[in-house]
Amino acid sequence: MTDKNATELQQGELPLTLPLFMEQMQARFGSSCDLIYRRLRLGAYQAVILYIEGLSDPRYLIEAIHDDNFLYENMEGGNPAACLQLLFERTIALGKVEFIHRYEKLEAELLCGNAILYIEGASYALFVGAASLKQRAVQEATSQSVVRGPREGFTESLQENTALVRRRIHNTKLRNEHKTLGEQTNTCISVMYMEGIVDEKVLAELRRRLDTLNLESVLESNYIEEMIQDKRYSPFPTVYNTERPDVVASALLEGRIAILVEGTPFVLIVPALFAQFFQSSEDYYQRGDFASLVRLLRYVCFLVSLLTPSFYIAITTFHQEMIPTNLLVSLIGQREGIPFPAFIEAMIMEVTFEILREAGIRLPKSIGQSVSIVGTLVIGQAAVEAGLVSAAMVIVVSITAISNFALPSFNIGISVRMLRFLIMGVAASFGLYGIIIAMIMIAMHLCSLQSLGVPYMTSMAPMKWQSQKDTFLRLSRRTVKKYFSRG
């Protein structure tokens, strides 16, 4: 190896000889058996095609070179650079083709599934778009099912996901910015927004946070979500995620920003507001009056899931005078012989139900639902007959769990589950006064949150009539146009 070649390798530039290029590539990738070296001859020049098996399909490139091989055999007075230029302009007529001058770019394109064509004597190479990664077909979204509306859901392919969004927004103002995150994984992400609609301050803040990320790996969108959220230790999510393309399209048209990550079907949406977690895409595919009724029901379910066990503990422990006499007599009869106070009784049932819920998720689908249903019925009935818990407590826990399932966002459901145990402990210590204090503290915490600089409780605190067209109610489009067109 000459001093000149050594200097070129140190600077990341491509060498001029094929053996040295092959040696350097083997040194960078090791003896990986899936890195294929396909050597060929273009007229008077030795060449090699590099691709990773399973990620690339270079058959079109090889066939195109074979069909035009007479051009290179009859080249007179040419050089490797002229040969590459001829390949670029005439032979490779399809796909993305660019010149590569440095190893860093070559490695990135090779790992993305593209093929590399190097000719001995040239100081640069070509990369050809030949990615052919087998992927899951577009299927119905499983985490956010609807009765009426599109059935398509995102896949693990970034290109497929961006295409699903563009199929719904045929507008030249839709922007798509690519970034690479993760020092080890080099994961590709896309930031999509609508120019002219998005808040430029929010977009600049998101770019700043993404540029300052220092992650070893990015294997799922939650890696990014945890790093860009405003308060990392808040139980409430400040970044929305979805696997439905129609939800992302609607959010973009509202001025929000979508973050798509290679390898996961869950797309992040920022900024996220508290009211957004109670909205479903199906609200806009149904009549406004029915969607408003269902949305109000979700807010009620949120409060029921959060407070029902705590109210039961507080009333039965400290405020028995609030219970009607007939019901109080029935509860006393049920609790006769129960060895635990109401708080311990509620904790036993809540923890048991959480275990059954988690077991139902982890078990195979064929038996997971059966085990959850049968386990809940059998354990609940057995616990009542054994005198460990009262029948009223089983009813309270069941209503709480069903109300939690009615929430359209899984993230807000997790927040309720965490806060429920905290409020139960406060109710067991201070009764209704503790519940009121806990709710005031939760409200203060919610009002202090932000999502990329946007207040979390926007449209709720402060309450403004012009902001209520799509918060607690989903007014009809005709009503919105009539009463809010001048707002």
PyMOL commands that set and color helices and strands:
alter all, ss='L'
color gray80, all
select helices_A, chain A and resi 3-10+18-29+59-67+69-73+80-91+103-111+158-166+200-211+221-228+245-253+274-278+281-284+288-317+320-322+325-335+342-362+365-385+391-405+410-430+432-448+465-470+477-484
alter helices_A, ss='H'
color red, helices_A
select strands_A, chain A and resi 35-42+45-52+97-100+115-119+125-128+174-181+187-194+240-242+257-261+267-270+450-451+454-455
alter strands_A, ss='S'
color yellow, strands_A
deselect
rebuild
show_as cartoon
